[in-house]
Amino acid sequence: MPSTNKLRVFLTVAIILGCFSVQVENAKTKEKKSKPEGTPVLWKQPTDISSRDLFLGPGGEAMRPDLRRLTVLKEEKGGYSKKYRVRDASGREWVAKIGKEAQSETAAVRLLWGLGYVTEVNYLAPQVTLPGKGTFQNVRFEARPDGWKRLDQWKWNRNPFTGTPELQGLKIMMALMNNWDLKDSNNQTVYINDRGELQYIISDLGATFGHASTTPLFWRFTRSRNDPSSFAKTKFLEKVKGDRVRLHYGGKNRGLFNNISVRDAEWVAAFLAQLSDHQLQDAFRAANYTPAQVNLLTQTVRYRSNELLNLRPSERLSKNR
């Protein structure tokens, strides 16, 4: 009799566990089916880079937030900076980022978008009052449009663009802007409903235009963000050996830069060269840098762009003789 009771208990537990397993599996299947599928996009060939408005950026005039009236919906958790989800006077929602990263991220988005990369849509307001929170300087507003579904993160080492010039070019741009915070959690896939696109963007570009030591022991203590003077003093190109380029990068995920070719560098440099100094200045003016900082940042980006363009001057000289 005792053995019969044990058998009944065993069967009952087995049935319960089986039902639970089926429910979990059904939930996973349902979640997988509900995830939208679209064409993966990291970069789009620009039709005319020289005509791109780097002051207004990817959202243009049409998507600018209406800041005449703001409603704070909630605080957004996570990350280095304080952030709030807000609704503007037109009813559109934004994530307002407060702090040192707001300026650097606004400019970084414009530089990447100018070259054809898909990015967040953001704008910077020099001064904003958030009801119940206070008045803040240099607040970045990042769009949360209807029809744009934010999905999971994408990984630098595993994505549909591995080995392509556009992914290699994006890595080079991260070194050019000194983005030392290259972690997968800063990457986002966004489904754009009306285009059927699954866009692969870098959602957090705040740790740019500063400095980080290339010595692992010291980089955590020397790193900075949104520091134009330190950015201008750092080295970008270390050397060219054969057909490989070594970039001066002090930050996370350094292995990403182990296989940068001269061809990769020249690919992105060709697009950078099409941005005028005025466009570069606009990207930094949009981030409310001072005139002196705008000029310093523009000169530094132009200098680094030229470094990429002139990786093999001796070869070019010999070919022209």
N, C-alpha and C positions, 0 to 999 in steps of 0.2 A: 504493500500500500504506500509506504513512504516513497518508494522508487517511482510509483505512478504520479504522485504529487510533484516530485522533482521534474518529471518529464513534462507535466502540464505547464509548470513554471517556465521551463526551458523553451517550450513551444510558444508560450505567450510572449516572452522576451524577444524571441526570434521574429515573430510576426510584427511586433512593435518596431523593432529595428529595421525590418524590411520595409515597412510603410514609410518610416522616416527617411530611409535611403532613397526611396522612389520620389518622395516629395522634394528632397534636395536636388535630385537629378532633374526632375521636371522644372524646378526653379532655375537651374543652370541653363537648361535647354531653352526655356522661355526668354531668359536674359540674352542668350546668344542670338536668338532669332530676332529680338527687338532691337539689337544693335544695328544702326544703319550702315549700309555699305555704299561706298562712293569711290570715285577715282582718286587714288593717292596723289597729292600735290605738295611739293616742297618749294618749287620755284617755277615761275612762268617767264618765258622769253619776253622781255619788254619790247614794245614796238618802237618807242622813242624815249630812251632814258633822259635825254637832255630836256624833254618837255615835262618831266615829272615835278610836281609841286611838293618839295620836301618840307615846306613849312606846314601845310595842312596834313600831309601824310596820306596813308592808305584810305582814310575815311573821307577825305576831301571836305568841302564846305557842307555837303549834304548831311553828314553825320555829326557835325559839331554839337556838343551838349548845350542845352538851353539852361544856363545857370541862374536865371532870374529867380527860380524857386527850386529848392532841393529838399527832398525828404529822405532822411536816413532810415533804411530798412533794417539793417543788422550789421554787426561787426563781422568781417571776414577773418577767420582764424588762419594761422600758419604764416610762415615766411618771416623775413627780417623786418619788414615795415608794417606799420599800422594801416589797416585797410577797412573801408566801410562799403557795403552795398547801398547805393543811393538811387533815387528816381529823380529825374530832372523835370523841368516845367512842361516838357512835351510828353511826359509819360514814359520815356525810355530809361532803361536801367544801366548803371555803370558801377564799376568798382573804383572807388577813389583811394589812391595810395598816397600816404603822407610820409614825408621824411626824405632822406638823402637820395634814395634811389629814384625818386620821381623824375628828376631832370635827366639823369643818364639813360633811363629806360625810354623816355620819350624820344631822345635823339637816336638811340640805337635802333629803335623800330623804324625810324625814317631812313636811316642808312641802308638797312637790309631791304626794306620795301623799294627803295630807289633802284636797287640792283635786280629786282624781280622776285625776291623771296616773299612768301606769304607770311603775314605777321598778324599780331593783334592790331586792333584799331584804337588809338589813344590820342589824347590831347592833354596839354598842360595848362592849368589856370594859375597865374601868378599869385592870386590871393582868393581864398574861398572861405565862406562861413558855412559850416555844417551845423544845422540846428541841434542844439543840445550837446554839441561836442566841442565847439570853439571855432576860432578863425585861424586859418593856416596859410602858410606861404608855399608856393610851388606844389600844387596838388595835381597828380596825374589821374585822369579819368580814362578808364579802359572799358570799351563797349561790351555790352551783353545783349546783342540784338535778338529779337524773336527769329526763330528759324535757324539759329546757329546752336547746334547741340555740342556741348563740350563732353568729350568722351575720356578715355584713359590716356596715360602718358605714353610717349614713344621713346625708344631707347637709341642712344647714339650708336651702339654696336650691333643693333639688330632692327632694321627698318627696310622698306622697299627701295631705298636709294643708295644702298651700300655700294661704294666703288664709283659712283657717278661724279661727274665734275661739279654738279650743284651741291652735293653733300660735302665734298672736299673743299669747295669754295666757301661753304658756310663755316666749316671748321677754321679756315684761314681768317674769315671775318671775326670769329670769336677771339683769335689771338690778336688781330689788328686792333680791336676795341678793348683788349685786356679783360675779357670776361672770364674771371677766374672761377666762377661758380657753375661749371659745366656738369650738372648732375641731371639724371633722367627725370627727376621729379619736377624740374623746371620746364620740361617739354610737354606739349599738349596736342592731342588730335582733336580737331573741330570739324564737325560735319556741317557743311553749308547746304541747307536743304534745297534752295532754288537753283543751285548749280550742280548738285549731285557730286560735290567734291568732299574728300576727306583730307583736310589740310593739316600738314605737319608743321607746327609752329614752335618757336621758343617763347613760352609765355612769360618768363621772368628774365629780363635783361638788365636788372638793376645794378648788378655787380660789374659794371663796365666803366670805362674811362677813368680808371684809377691805376693802382699798382699792386703787384704781388711778387714777392721774391721767388726766384726759381730754385732756391735752396729749401728742400722739404722741411728742414728743422725750423726755418724762420718765416715761412710764407704766411702762416696764420697770424703772426705778429706784425708783418709788414703790409698785409693786404689793405687796400682801401678802395672805395667806390666813389664815383662822382668827384674826382679830384684832378681837375685839368692840368695843374702844374706838375703833379707826380706822373700823370699819364704821359705828358710830353717828354719827360726825362727818361722814360723807360725805353729799352731796346726792343725792336720788333724782329728784325731779320738777323739770325746768327751767322749762317753760312750756307753755301750751296756745295754739295759734294756729289759729283756725278749728276744724276738726274733727280736727286732728292734735295729737298729744302728743309733746313732746320730753323724753326721759328723760336723766338725767345718767349716761352710761355710759362708763367708761374701760377698754377692753379690746379683744380681737380681734373681728373681724367686725362692726364698728360699723355697717356698712350694713344689717344686719338690723333696725335701729331707725329706719330712715328713713320708714317708712310705718305707724306705730302710730296708730290712730284713737282718739278718745274712746270710741267704742263698744267697742273692744277692751279698753281699760283698765277700763271699767265692767263688762264681762263677767267678767273675772277678779276684780275687786274685790268683786263680789257674792258670790263663793264664799269669798274671804278673810274677808269680814265674818262668815261663819257659823262660823269657827273662834273659839272662846272664848280668852281670855287663858290659861286653864288648859291648854288644848290646845297653845297656842304654847309655854308653859313646859315642857310634857311633851316636846316635840320637842327642846328644848335640854337638858333634864335627861337625856334618853336619850343625849346626846352627852357627858355628864359635865362640863358647864360648872359653874363655881362658882355659888352662889346669886346673887351680884351680877351675874355675866355673864348668867345666865338672865334676870334682870329687865331688864337693859340690852338684850339682844337681842330680848326679847319686846316691850318698849316701842318699839323702833325699827321692828320689823316691823309693829306695830299702827299706828304713826304713818304709815308709808308706805302701808299699806292704806287708811287714812282719806284720805290725799292723793288716791288714785285714786278714792275714792268721792265726793270733793267737787271734781271738776275744773271743774264749771260752776255754782258757787254763785249767781252773779248771775242766771243763767237760771232757776234754781229759785225764787229769791226773787221774780222778776217774775211767775212763773206762779202763785205762791201769793197774790199781792195781789188 
